[in-house]
Amino acid sequence: MRILSVLVALAALLAQPLTATAAPMVVKEVFAPDGTITRARVPQPPTSSAVLASAAEVVPIQQTGPSSSRFDLVFVGDGYTAGELGTFHQHVLARWAELSAIEPYKSLKQSFNVWQVNVVSQQSGVDNDPTRGIRRNTALDMYFWCGNIERLLCVNETKAKQYAAAAPEADQVLALANTTKYGGAGGGVATSSGGNAQATWIVAHELGHSIGGLADEYDYPDDLYTGSEPTEPNVSKYTSAQMTQYRLKWYAHLGKASPDGGVVGTYEGAYYHKRGVYRPTENSLMRSLGRQFNLIGLEVMRAAILSHTS
């Protein structure tokens, strides 16, 4: 009887429906066409490894010195077939030209090595472009509508980094999708549209994080910051008066003109909070796209690039 009871219990257990394990969630920055930036929690994109039949071809776009004393940017592409590698090359050249027209990348252009890794896809384009439901066989699994957000363009970061490893060094990996539709995402691998010039600002913003350790300066409504003083150099819980009195953060720059068109002060709303935390200027690249770095961000970026390339 005991054996029968065990068998009955086991049968009942096996008859229960299996519960699917929810995909882990990750935070991605979302960039709207009007330049505003937000964050969203989305299911983690695929992380499977690539099956590399052979090493991908590496094309030097700009090589100014040894990787040990340069900041190496590596472009990988998705949705470019073997016959479209010429298009990928033109997209890389255009995106780098646009990026290197923005300070401090412009004046410190010689501090960068830039590499193009020719990733070949079986089909042209990426998933959900131009509309949802379209599927394509591509090398890096890039897709719009990531997390049900139309212009959030996600990538298999594991595969992107595998291909990028073909370059001599990869301090920052940039994945371009073969599309003219505006889109992109922040993260360990920044993504943007290869054929859309406006998407270059996404890369410029993301490098603010990866090179300079800059915080986001945008905020969310009615959210009060109650934490400790942020470690990032471009946000603070202190007012101008407190900075001046105690010589904190950007006190030495208060009142100065800033490259983003503002005057350095303490403007409430930053670090994903509307109140209780301040940014240096009204509207810089770390708050919305299409802007320049503010004076504090620019100095931090210059110092970070020069320290890496000295």
C-alpha positions in Angstrom: 0.0 0.0 0.0 2.8 2.4 0.8 4.4 1.8 -2.6 1.0 2.4 -4.2 0.6 5.7 -2.3 4.0 6.9 -3.4 3.2 6.1 -7.0 -0.1 7.9 -6.8 1.6 11.0 -5.3 4.3 10.9 -8.0 1.7 10.6 -10.8 -0.2 13.6 -9.4 3.1 15.6 -9.2 3.9 14.8 -12.8 0.4 15.7 -13.9 0.8 19.3 -12.7 1.6 21.9 -15.4 5.1 23.1 -15.5 5.7 26.7 -14.5 7.9 28.6 -16.8 10.8 30.4 -15.2 10.5 34.2 -15.8 13.3 35.7 -17.7 15.6 37.9 -15.5 15.0 41.6 -15.9 17.6 44.2 -16.8 17.6 48.0 -16.9 18.0 49.7 -20.3 18.2 53.3 -21.2 15.5 54.3 -23.8 16.2 57.1 -26.2 13.2 58.9 -27.8 13.5 60.7 -31.2 12.9 64.0 -29.5 16.1 63.5 -27.4 14.5 62.6 -24.1 15.9 59.7 -22.1 14.2 57.3 -19.7 15.0 53.9 -18.3 12.9 50.7 -18.5 13.1 47.3 -17.0 12.9 44.7 -19.8 13.5 40.9 -20.1 17.1 40.1 -20.5 17.9 39.8 -24.3 19.3 36.5 -25.5 22.8 35.6 -24.1 23.6 32.5 -26.1 27.1 32.3 -27.5 27.9 32.6 -31.2 29.2 29.7 -33.2 32.2 31.3 -35.0 33.1 29.3 -38.1 36.1 31.5 -38.6 37.6 34.7 -37.2 35.8 37.8 -38.4 37.7 40.2 -40.5 38.9 43.3 -38.6 39.1 46.6 -40.5 41.1 49.5 -38.9 39.1 52.7 -39.2 41.6 54.8 -37.2 44.7 53.5 -35.5 46.8 56.2 -33.7 48.9 54.1 -31.4 49.2 50.9 -29.3 46.0 49.7 -27.6 47.7 49.9 -24.2 47.8 53.7 -24.5 44.6 54.3 -26.5 40.8 54.0 -26.0 39.6 51.3 -28.4 36.1 51.6 -29.9 34.9 48.5 -31.7 32.0 48.6 -34.1 30.1 45.3 -34.8 27.2 45.1 -37.1 24.0 43.0 -37.3 21.8 42.4 -40.3 24.5 43.0 -42.8 24.9 40.2 -45.3 28.2 39.4 -47.0 27.1 41.6 -49.9 26.3 44.5 -47.6 29.6 44.8 -45.8 30.4 47.8 -47.9 27.2 49.4 -46.5 28.3 48.5 -43.0 31.7 50.2 -43.7 30.0 53.4 -44.8 27.8 53.3 -41.7 30.8 52.9 -39.4 32.7 55.8 -41.2 29.6 58.0 -40.9 28.9 57.3 -37.2 32.6 57.8 -36.2 32.7 61.1 -38.2 29.6 62.3 -36.4 30.9 61.1 -33.0 34.3 62.7 -33.4 32.6 66.0 -34.2 31.4 66.2 -30.6 33.6 67.4 -27.8 35.7 66.0 -26.2 36.0 63.3 -28.9 36.8 66.0 -31.4 39.8 67.6 -29.7 41.0 64.2 -28.4 40.3 62.2 -31.6 43.9 61.0 -31.7 43.4 59.3 -28.3 41.1 56.7 -30.0 41.7 53.5 -32.0 38.6 52.6 -34.0 37.9 49.1 -35.3 35.3 47.6 -37.6 34.6 43.9 -37.2 32.8 42.4 -40.2 30.0 40.3 -38.7 28.1 38.5 -41.6 24.4 37.8 -41.2 22.4 35.4 -43.3 19.6 37.9 -43.8 19.5 41.6 -44.2 17.9 43.8 -41.5 16.9 43.1 -37.9 13.8 41.8 -36.2 10.6 43.8 -35.9 11.7 46.3 -38.5 9.8 48.0 -40.0 6.9 46.4 -38.0 6.5 43.9 -35.2 6.5 40.2 -36.1 9.1 40.3 -38.8 11.9 37.8 -38.0 15.3 37.7 -39.6 18.2 35.3 -39.3 21.0 37.6 -38.1 24.3 37.0 -36.3 23.7 39.2 -33.2 20.0 38.7 -32.7 19.2 42.5 -32.7 15.6 43.5 -32.5 13.3 46.5 -32.1 10.4 46.5 -29.6 12.6 45.2 -26.8 10.5 45.1 -23.7 7.5 46.2 -25.8 9.2 49.6 -26.4 9.2 50.3 -30.2 12.6 52.1 -30.5 14.4 50.1 -27.8 17.0 48.2 -29.9 18.5 45.2 -28.1 21.3 42.9 -28.9 22.7 39.6 -27.8 25.6 41.1 -25.8 27.4 37.8 -25.5 27.7 37.4 -29.2 28.5 41.0 -29.8 31.4 40.8 -27.4 32.6 37.5 -28.9 32.9 39.1 -32.3 34.4 42.3 -30.9 37.2 40.2 -29.3 38.7 39.8 -32.8 39.9 43.4 -32.5 43.2 44.1 -30.8 41.3 45.6 -27.8 37.7 46.5 -27.0 37.2 49.2 -24.4 33.7 49.9 -25.7 31.6 47.8 -28.1 29.1 49.6 -30.3 26.6 47.4 -32.2 25.0 48.9 -35.4 21.8 47.6 -36.8 21.3 47.6 -40.6 18.4 49.9 -40.5 17.5 53.6 -41.0 14.9 53.5 -38.3 15.9 55.5 -35.2 16.6 53.4 -32.2 19.2 52.3 -29.7 19.9 51.2 -26.2 22.5 51.7 -23.4 24.2 48.9 -21.6 27.4 46.9 -21.7 27.1 47.0 -25.5 25.6 50.3 -26.8 23.4 49.9 -29.8 22.2 52.3 -32.4 20.8 52.3 -36.0 23.6 52.1 -38.5 21.8 54.2 -41.1 20.4 56.9 -38.9 22.6 59.9 -38.1 20.5 61.0 -35.1 21.4 57.7 -33.3 25.0 58.8 -33.0 24.0 60.8 -30.0 23.1 57.6 -28.2 26.8 56.5 -28.5 28.0 59.9 -27.3 25.8 59.6 -24.2 26.8 56.1 -23.4 30.5 56.9 -23.6 29.8 59.5 -20.9 29.0 56.5 -18.7 31.7 54.1 -19.8 34.6 56.5 -20.1 33.8 59.3 -17.6 31.7 57.5 -15.1 29.1 60.2 -15.4 25.6 59.9 -14.0 22.4 60.4 -15.8 21.0 63.9 -15.2 17.4 63.2 -16.2 14.7 62.8 -13.6 11.3 61.2 -13.0 8.3 63.2 -11.7 7.6 63.5 -8.0 10.5 61.3 -6.9 12.4 62.5 -3.8 16.1 61.6 -3.4 16.9 60.6 0.2 20.2 58.7 -0.3 23.8 59.6 0.5 25.9 61.9 -1.7 26.3 60.3 -5.1 29.9 59.3 -6.0 29.4 60.5 -9.7 31.0 63.9 -10.3 28.1 65.5 -12.1 25.3 65.1 -9.6 25.0 66.2 -6.0 22.5 66.6 -3.1 24.2 69.9 -2.1 23.0 73.3 -3.2 25.3 76.0 -4.6 25.5 77.7 -1.2 26.6 74.4 0.4 29.1 73.7 -2.3 30.6 77.1 -2.0 30.8 77.0 1.8 32.4 73.5 2.0 34.2 73.4 -1.4 32.2 70.5 -2.7 31.9 68.9 -6.1 31.8 71.6 -8.9 32.0 74.6 -6.5 34.9 76.1 -8.5 32.8 76.3 -11.7 29.7 77.9 -10.2 28.6 80.8 -12.4 30.7 79.9 -15.3 29.4 79.5 -18.9 29.0 75.9 -20.0 29.4 74.4 -23.5 25.8 73.2 -23.5 24.6 76.8 -23.5 23.8 77.1 -19.8 25.5 78.6 -16.7 26.9 76.2 -14.0 24.8 76.2 -10.9 22.7 73.6 -9.0 19.5 72.7 -10.9 17.1 70.4 -9.0 16.2 67.1 -10.7 18.8 64.5 -11.7 19.9 60.9 -11.0 16.3 59.7 -11.7 14.8 61.9 -9.0 12.8 65.1 -9.4 13.7 66.5 -6.0 16.6 66.4 -3.5 19.4 66.0 -6.0 21.0 68.5 -8.4 22.7 68.7 -11.8 25.3 71.3 -12.9 23.3 72.9 -15.8 19.8 73.1 -17.2 20.2 70.6 -20.1 23.3 68.7 -21.1 24.0 65.5 -23.0 23.6 63.4 -19.9 20.1 64.7 -19.6 18.9 64.6 -23.2 20.4 63.8 -26.6 21.5 66.4 -29.2 23.2 68.5 -26.5 26.8 69.0 -25.6 28.4 67.8 -22.3 28.2 70.5 -19.7 31.4 72.0 -18.3 31.7 69.5 -15.5 31.1 66.5 -17.7 33.5 67.8 -20.3 36.3 68.2 -17.9 35.7 64.7 -16.4 35.7 63.2 -19.9 38.9 64.9 -20.9 40.7 63.8 -17.8 39.4 60.2 -18.1 40.5 59.9 -21.8 43.9 61.5 -21.2 44.5 59.2 -18.1 43.7 56.2 -20.2 45.9 57.3 -23.1 48.9 58.8 -21.4 
